[in-house]
Amino acid sequence: MVIRRFDVFRNESPHTARRFPFFLVVQSDLLGSLVTCVVVPLGKPSIVKNKLAQTLIPMLDIGADKFVMYTPEVGSVPSAILRKRETNIEAQRGIIVRALDFLFEGI
């Protein structure tokens, strides 16, 4: 399966899926041959207790629902666990890149 930047995958881990039901792929499409993939978990707004740092932890639309991009938890997962693609949210690219820029550059 080809994994694309801004693809949203279901988190199938019984240990973490309740808190973070989805993973958002944030690595470049040029790195598809790696055995790992850089993702940001997506969670329900309640995980931040209604205190959103809107730039760092923005709200994203996934279908008819809203989830927060929990940018401080960015990490890498084995690409093999990304099996159930839900959607691609490239249309929200500006919000996503702004959160990553804030995390890494403070801007």
Secondary structure by P-SEA (a helix, b strand, c coil): ccccccbbbbbccccccccccbbbbccccccccccbbbbbbbbcccccccccccccbbbbbcccbbbbcccccccccccccccccccccccaaaaaaaaaaaacccc
